C-alpha cells in the first residue's frame, strides 16, 4: 500500500511540475499553477481568454475551461487536437508543453513581436 502511495504522490508532483514549467514558459509565475482559481486566471491570460470569471458559474465553467485550454494550445502553436489531448489526457499533454520543445508565441497564438518582425522586413 505504501508503494502505491509513493507512486501516486510522485505522479501528482510530476503533473504539478509540468504545469508549473508551462506557466514559466509563458512568462507567468510558476507558483500560480498551484493556487486554486488564480491558476485559471493565469491560464486565461496565457490563452487570451477575456471572460475567465465565467468559471464560477456552474455548467458554463465546463465550456470556459475548454475555451481556456484551446487558447493555451494555440498560444503554444498547437491545434484543436492538442486541446482534446489537454482535456482528456492532461497527464500526457501538460508534460509535452512543459518539458517539450513547444514555444510560447503569445496569447491565443498571436505573436506579440509580429509587428517588429514585419517592420524589419520593410527596411
Beta strands, then each sheet from edge to edge (+ up, - down):
end
